[in-house]
Amino acid sequence: MIGLLIFASVAGTETRKLPEEEIVQKERHLYPLGTYEEIKPGQFKPGAEFPIQAEEMETKTPKIEKLYYSYSGYGELKPLLQGQDTNSAEYQLKYYAQEAGNINSELNMKLWLKGRLRYGSASVWLAGDLSAKVSELDPQREARILEAGLGYKFPPWLKLYAGKKTLEWGHGYAWNPTAFVERDKDPRDPECKREGYYMLTLDYTRHYTGALKTFSLSPVFLPVLEHVNEKFGECYGLNFAGKLYFLWHDTDINLLLLIGGSQTIRYGLDLARKVASDLEIYCEGAYIHNHKQEFFNPAGQTRENVFGAGSLVMGLRYGSPSAANVILEYYHNSTGYNAEQMRGFYSLIDRGFQQWEASGDDFWLKRAETLAAPHTAPAPMQDYLGLRLAWKEPDAIRYFYPAISGIYNFWDKSFSLAPEATYTEIPNLEIRALCRILGGEINSENGEKPNPCQIEIRARYFF
């Protein structure tokens, strides 16, 4: 009888329908107010034998995806003055047909932009710059797409990227011999943003709790076609690169590889370890099969060497809030030129310039131009020492960041030195003053540069 009364009472209760205004969004899930208390992971549901798990809640509560976006950029204005050495080999090669004085002034302008859209596991990004140089000697205007592409994350371990990308392999600051699929750094300005290559890359990453903390596999597929990555190599085709990463006993270990028809096969090893809270040491090296090196002999004839070449960077980073931050690196590059080969290049320019002054015939200067790029590139020789010291607000001078960078060439004893100071008191505005000084004997790398002294002021406004 009691059971019948309870049943009748329950059956006669009218269920109230909640109005729409009582449905609210809570943490991206829809819950009707007043129907039940929110159940958290680890609690029991009515009638459940086991407590609910977080994974079960994720599968039964639909997520509302949102579109996220971010953007950043800066505008830059950089006037500079250069003292010109009209007797230097590189000046005579570059400006022999122009009338120029002992001082050159330039005004450089740049606009850099970067944007990203993300919807769920998919993302799109774009970065580029517009630049212009106002100069009597070498005016320029350029628009570049630095990076652009699509990305997708396959939770929890796999990521895919397709498009134009800069990978930034290697731990070195001024030099990275293991950066097989990147454009070369300028050691005089290592933090300058570089243009990427078009590629398809995957990142597979796992994390563990033992001696091996992290494992990552990153294959890269890079095509070279007409108007696509043409500067990467001479031959068209598909190139494959890859990186294996291990975090083993707090040591970063990277194994790298590049094979394909556009460049010769090369292998790399990159190691880094933080030996103290403020000190990191690193070493990265690469070996290149059948490297081809072209140079001039004393008679002005082109010669070619083909050999296996190795490159090595050893360095350390020391960072302290109360003292100078230090980056010290030694760089050996057997793909570079020795002192005798560089003298052959400078001698050919001198010979050609004298002939041009006497008769107007620039035959030998044109011949020197054919191999000017590798001889006049930053750090074209074999052994260098790089040092950078930077201070953050020394002596409690707020917003003041002085630094000095230097590179020493062991082969010809030439050097470059660049003291600088940055001031950041105005929000989003960075002002840097820099002076670059080059020194060296005749027929040395820095002794034959066209501008032994340069003073610049750079203003950047970030947004």
Secondary structure, DSSP 8 states (H G I E B T S, - for coil): -HHHHHHHHHHT-------GGGEEEETTEEEETTT-----TTS--TT-SS---HHHHHHHS-----EEEEEEEEEEEEEEEEE--TTSHHHHHHHTTS---SEEEEEEEEEEEEEEEEETTEEEEEEEEEEEEEESS--EEEEEEEEEEEEEEETTTEEEEEEEE----SS-SS--TT-TTS----TTSTTS----EEEEEEEEEEE-SSSEEEEEEEEEEEEEBTTBSGGG-SS-EEEEEEEEEEEETTEEEEEEEEESSSS--EEEEEEEEEEETTEEEEEEEEEEEEEEEEEE-TTS-EEEEEEEEEEEEEEEEE--TTS-EEEEEEEEETTSB-HHHHHHHHHHHHHHHHHHHHHS--HHHHHHHTTHHHHHSSS-BSEEEEEEEE-SSGGG-TTEEEEEEEEEETTT--EEEEEEEEE--STTEEEEEEEEEEE--TTSTGGG-S-SEEEEEEEEEE-
